[in-house]
Amino acid sequence: MTVRVGFFPHNNSLFVLRHLGILERRLPGVEWVDLRALPRPEPVDPRSGLPSLHSDWLFTDGGYDFIGTGFTPPVTALGNGRDIVYAGISGPRVANGRLVTTEGSGVTSVSGLKGRRVGIAHGSWQTTLVLFALDNAGLGWADIEPVDTDVHDGGQALLRGELDAWVGAYPGLSAIESTTPLHTLVETDGLFSHPSLWFTRREFAEHHRGALEAILGALQESDAWITANPRAAAGFFVDDVTARGGTADLDAWEAALRGRPFGVGPVTEEFLDEQQRAADLLATHGLLPRRVRVRDAVLPWIADAIETTRAAA
């Protein structure tokens, strides 16, 4: 049986696992699918919808069977009626990024964002961060002008004055911080846990349990390697950027990886509460077509499988 695993740099764990050969030893039939090489759909208007490509490819020929993303994509999948299940989560990544403005922008609080242009990698954890922040300030999605920016380009757009605020993430945020004084509107810490997470089709989890357990075990082993070798792991990301004609700083990538938790844990009640809040708000503000119950995407035996892989790591 061939098992297809999706990867891209934004899920650090799977990106590194792709380079180490660990999964191939556990699952000889694995094929790796680079999300960046798959056809991209037309952009979604960030004022009224969410991109769904990460979950769509779980159900599309030529896609994959397993994927790791940030906070928002599984909620998007459920809202679109996709029958997915959570495969695991990382620890909180609250130091990974935050909502910022330039010091001279005149915006000093979230309430000051009304009518302003806010840059986000739309559909990622950044959408949830802004939505939670707005809700806490008594504002809604319609009160801002969301601008979908690439993870790496938003900072320069902020400096050019094309954005009034931006959700920056490391290592890209470090480059902006080093040249321009920034004002933090919202820290991720205290707002939500912002873990990495992994999910799959229910059909795959139920009918290919051994393959799913092999992937989880390989992730545990690979994540332990990243923790022990953050500079070597950072080199994979720098080499990838360089191969694509860009530039990247090895020290910045190493610092970013050192600041992130690695290892796969089971979904928790606190995480599910955050996912449910996000699902409810996304539906309320017209970004999801329907309301969902996120706990329907939990298979209890997966938590037991994760604990087994932890013990073996």
C-alpha positions in Angstrom: 0.0 0.0 0.0 1.2 3.5 -0.9 0.7 6.1 1.8 1.1 9.7 0.7 2.2 12.3 3.2 1.9 16.0 2.5 4.6 18.4 3.7 5.7 22.1 3.4 8.1 24.3 5.5 5.3 25.8 7.6 4.9 22.5 9.4 8.4 22.2 10.6 8.1 18.7 11.9 7.0 17.1 8.6 9.4 19.2 6.6 12.4 17.9 8.6 11.0 14.3 8.7 10.9 14.4 4.9 14.7 14.9 4.9 15.7 12.3 7.5 14.5 9.0 6.0 13.0 7.9 9.4 9.5 7.3 8.1 10.8 5.3 5.1 12.2 2.8 7.5 8.9 2.4 9.3 6.6 2.7 6.3 8.4 1.5 3.1 5.5 2.5 0.8 5.5 6.2 1.8 5.4 8.9 -0.9 6.0 12.5 -0.1 3.9 15.3 -1.6 5.2 18.8 -1.6 2.1 21.0 -1.1 3.8 23.8 -3.0 3.9 21.7 -6.1 0.2 21.0 -6.1 -2.2 23.1 -8.3 -3.5 26.1 -6.4 -7.1 27.2 -6.5 -8.2 30.7 -7.1 -7.6 33.0 -4.1 -10.4 33.3 -1.6 -11.7 36.8 -0.6 -10.4 37.0 3.0 -13.5 39.1 3.9 -15.9 36.3 3.2 -14.3 32.9 3.1 -11.4 30.7 4.0 -8.9 28.8 1.7 -9.4 25.1 2.0 -6.7 23.5 -0.1 -4.9 21.8 2.9 -8.0 19.7 3.7 -9.2 19.4 0.1 -6.1 17.5 -0.9 -6.9 14.8 1.6 -9.9 14.0 -0.5 -8.6 14.7 -4.0 -6.8 12.3 -6.4 -3.1 13.2 -6.5 -3.3 14.5 -3.0 -2.2 12.9 0.3 -3.4 10.9 3.2 -1.9 12.8 6.1 -1.0 16.5 6.7 0.3 18.8 9.3 -0.7 22.5 9.5 -1.4 25.3 12.0 -4.6 26.0 14.0 -7.2 26.9 11.4 -7.2 24.4 8.6 -9.0 21.5 10.4 -11.8 23.9 11.5 -12.1 24.9 7.8 -12.3 21.3 6.8 -15.1 20.5 9.3 -17.0 23.6 8.2 -16.8 22.4 4.6 -18.2 19.0 5.6 -14.9 17.1 5.3 -14.8 14.0 7.5 -11.4 14.5 9.1 -10.0 13.4 12.5 -7.2 15.0 14.6 -4.0 13.0 14.7 -2.2 15.0 17.3 -0.9 18.4 18.5 2.3 19.9 19.6 2.8 21.9 22.7 1.9 25.7 22.6 3.8 27.8 20.2 3.0 31.1 21.9 6.4 32.6 21.2 6.2 32.0 17.4 4.6 35.3 16.5 2.3 38.2 17.3 0.2 41.0 15.9 2.3 44.2 15.5 2.3 47.7 14.0 5.1 50.1 13.4 5.6 52.5 16.3 4.6 55.5 14.1 1.4 54.0 12.8 -0.8 55.6 15.5 -2.5 52.3 16.2 -1.9 51.4 19.8 -4.6 48.9 20.6 -6.8 46.3 18.8 -9.8 48.7 19.0 -7.8 51.0 16.9 -7.8 48.5 14.0 -11.3 49.4 13.0 -11.3 50.2 9.3 -7.6 49.4 9.1 -5.7 47.0 6.8 -4.4 43.9 8.7 -2.0 41.5 7.0 -2.4 37.8 7.7 -1.5 34.5 6.0 -5.2 33.9 5.6 -6.5 30.5 6.5 -3.6 29.8 8.9 -3.4 30.3 12.6 -3.0 34.0 11.9 -6.7 34.2 11.0 -7.7 32.8 14.3 -5.3 35.1 16.2 -6.9 38.2 14.7 -10.4 36.9 15.1 -9.9 36.1 18.8 -8.2 39.5 19.3 -11.1 41.3 17.6 -13.7 39.4 19.6 -11.9 40.2 22.9 -12.0 43.9 21.9 -15.7 43.8 21.0 -15.0 44.0 17.2 -15.8 41.6 14.4 -14.3 40.5 11.1 -16.2 43.2 9.2 -14.6 45.9 11.3 -11.2 45.4 9.6 -9.9 45.1 6.1 -8.1 41.7 6.1 -5.3 41.5 3.6 -4.0 38.0 2.6 -0.2 38.3 2.6 2.5 35.7 2.1 4.1 34.6 5.3 7.4 36.2 4.2 6.1 39.3 2.4 3.8 40.8 5.0 6.6 42.5 6.9 7.8 44.4 4.0 4.3 45.5 3.1 3.9 46.8 6.7 7.1 48.8 6.3 6.0 50.2 3.0 2.7 51.5 4.6 0.5 49.1 2.7 -0.6 47.5 5.9 -1.6 49.1 9.2 -0.9 45.9 11.2 0.6 42.5 10.5 0.7 39.1 12.2 4.4 38.3 12.0 6.0 34.9 12.6 9.6 33.9 13.2 12.0 33.8 11.5 10.5 36.4 9.2 9.5 38.6 12.1 13.1 38.8 13.3 14.2 40.5 10.1 11.6 43.3 10.6 12.4 43.7 14.3 16.1 44.2 13.5 15.4 47.3 11.3 12.3 48.9 12.6 10.8 49.6 16.1 7.5 47.7 16.4 4.6 48.0 18.7 2.9 44.8 19.8 -0.9 44.9 19.8 -1.5 41.3 20.8 0.8 38.6 22.0 -0.2 35.0 21.1 0.6 34.0 24.7 -2.6 34.4 26.7 -4.8 34.5 23.6 -4.6 30.9 22.5 -2.2 28.0 22.5 -1.3 28.0 18.8 0.0 24.4 18.4 1.2 22.6 15.3 -1.3 19.9 14.5 -1.8 16.9 12.3 -5.0 15.5 10.8 -6.2 12.9 8.3 -9.3 11.4 6.8 -11.5 9.4 9.1 -11.4 6.6 6.5 -7.6 6.5 6.5 -7.4 6.4 10.3 -9.9 3.7 10.7 -8.7 1.4 7.9 -4.9 2.0 8.0 -4.2 2.2 11.7 -0.8 0.7 11.4 0.3 3.3 8.8 -1.0 6.1 11.0 0.8 4.8 14.0 4.0 4.5 11.9 3.7 8.2 10.9 3.2 9.3 14.5 6.1 7.2 15.7 8.4 8.7 13.0 7.3 12.2 13.9 8.2 11.6 17.6 11.7 10.3 16.5 12.3 13.2 14.1 11.1 15.8 16.5 13.5 14.5 19.1 16.3 14.8 16.5 15.3 18.5 15.8 15.4 19.2 19.6 18.9 17.8 19.8 20.1 19.2 16.5 18.3 22.6 15.9 21.1 24.1 13.8 21.3 21.1 11.5 17.5 21.1 11.2 17.6 24.9 10.4 19.9 24.1 7.5 17.1 22.2 5.7 15.0 25.3 5.7 17.8 27.6 4.6 18.8 25.2 1.8 15.2 25.0 0.6 14.9 28.8 0.4 18.2 29.1 -1.3 17.3 26.5 -3.9 14.2 28.5 -4.7 16.3 31.7 -5.3 15.8 33.3 -2.0 17.9 34.1 1.0 17.6 32.9 4.6 19.5 33.4 7.8 20.7 30.2 9.5 20.9 31.8 12.9 17.4 33.2 12.6 16.1 29.8 11.6 17.9 28.1 14.4 16.5 30.6 16.9 13.0 30.0 15.6 13.3 26.2 15.9 14.8 26.5 19.4 11.7 28.6 20.4 9.2 26.0 19.2 8.0 22.9 21.0 8.5 19.5 19.3 6.9 16.2 19.9 3.3 15.0 19.2 0.7 14.9 22.0 -2.9 13.9 22.0 -5.6 16.5 21.6 -6.7 18.0 24.9 -9.9 19.4 26.2 -8.4 22.9 26.3 -7.3 22.6 22.7 -10.7 21.4 21.6 -12.3 24.3 23.5 -10.1 26.7 21.5 -11.0 25.0 18.2 -14.7 25.2 19.1 -14.4 28.9 19.8 -12.7 29.4 16.5 -15.3 27.4 14.6 -18.1 29.3 16.3 -16.6 32.7 15.5 -15.7 31.8 11.9 -19.3 30.7 11.3 -20.7 33.8 13.1 -18.7 36.1 10.9 -19.5 34.4 7.6 -16.1 32.7 7.0 -17.5 29.2 7.4 -20.6 28.0 5.6 -22.0 26.1 8.6 -21.5 25.5 12.3 -19.6 22.4 13.4 -18.9 20.4 16.6 -15.1 19.9 16.6 -15.2 17.0 19.1 -16.8 14.9 16.3 -13.3 14.8 14.8 -11.8 12.9 17.8 -11.0 9.2 17.7 -10.2 8.2 21.3 -7.8 5.4 20.3 -5.4 7.8 18.6 -4.5 9.3 22.0 -3.5 5.8 23.2 -1.4 5.3 20.1 0.4 8.6 20.7 1.2 7.6 24.3 2.7 4.4 22.9 4.9 6.3 20.4 6.0 8.7 23.2 7.1 5.8 25.4 9.0 4.3 22.5 10.7 7.5 21.4 
